[in-house]
Amino acid sequence: MKIVDAKVVVTSPGRNFVTLKLTTDEGLTGLGDATLNGRELAVVSYLTDHVAPLLTGLDPHRIEDTWQSLYRG
């Protein structure tokens, strides 16, 4: 199983909420909250430009490997 899509979703029920939606090649989806109060649009930019491209193609079962890859750059 591989991550094939990573989309950043911004909703605004009174203020901006940032969510990262991952989709696998088997059609499974996962959601993660990425909101940082007062800096929501900066988070959107970072996720879109840097994180989403790194996640595409990774195995979603390998959570620790993914975390280490993102943390260590």
C-alpha positions as CSV (number, residue, x, y, z in Angstrom):
1,M,0.0,0.0,0.0
2,K,1.3,3.5,-0.9
3,I,0.2,7.1,-0.3
4,V,-0.9,8.4,-3.7
5,D,-2.4,11.8,-2.7
6,A,-1.9,14.3,0.1
7,K,-4.3,17.3,0.1
8,V,-4.4,20.3,2.4
9,V,-7.9,21.3,3.3
10,V,-8.7,24.6,5.0
11,T,-12.1,25.2,6.5
12,S,-13.3,28.3,8.2
13,P,-16.0,27.9,10.8
14,G,-15.2,31.1,12.6
15,R,-11.4,30.7,12.0
16,N,-9.1,28.7,9.8
17,F,-8.7,25.0,10.5
18,V,-6.1,23.1,8.5
19,T,-6.4,19.4,7.8
20,L,-4.1,17.1,5.9
21,K,-6.0,14.3,4.0
22,L,-4.0,11.3,2.8
23,T,-5.3,8.8,0.2
24,T,-3.8,5.4,-0.5
25,D,-3.7,3.4,-3.7
26,E,-6.3,1.1,-2.1
27,G,-8.7,4.0,-1.6
28,L,-8.3,4.4,2.2
29,T,-8.1,7.9,3.5
30,G,-6.7,9.4,6.7
31,L,-7.1,12.8,8.2
32,G,-4.8,14.8,10.4
33,D,-5.2,18.2,12.1
34,A,-2.4,20.6,11.4
35,T,-3.9,23.9,12.8
36,L,-1.5,26.3,14.4
37,N,-3.4,29.3,15.9
38,G,-2.6,32.5,14.2
39,R,-0.3,30.9,11.6
40,E,-2.8,28.7,9.7
41,L,-1.8,29.9,6.2
42,A,1.9,29.4,6.9
43,V,1.1,25.9,7.9
44,V,-0.9,25.4,4.6
45,S,2.1,26.6,2.6
46,Y,4.5,24.4,4.4
47,L,2.4,21.3,4.1
48,T,1.7,21.9,0.4
49,D,5.2,22.8,-0.6
50,H,7.3,20.5,1.6
51,V,5.4,17.8,3.4
52,A,2.8,16.5,0.9
53,P,5.5,15.8,-1.8
54,L,7.5,13.8,0.7
55,L,4.5,11.7,1.8
56,T,3.5,10.7,-1.7
57,G,4.8,7.2,-2.5
58,L,5.4,6.2,1.2
59,D,3.9,3.1,2.9
60,P,1.3,4.4,5.4
61,H,1.9,1.5,7.7
62,R,5.5,2.6,8.3
63,I,4.6,5.5,10.7
64,E,7.9,5.6,12.6
65,D,9.9,5.6,9.3
66,T,7.7,8.4,7.9
67,W,8.0,10.5,11.1
68,Q,11.8,10.1,11.1
69,S,12.0,11.1,7.5
70,L,10.0,14.2,8.1
71,Y,11.9,15.1,11.3
72,R,15.4,14.5,10.0
73,G,14.6,16.1,6.6
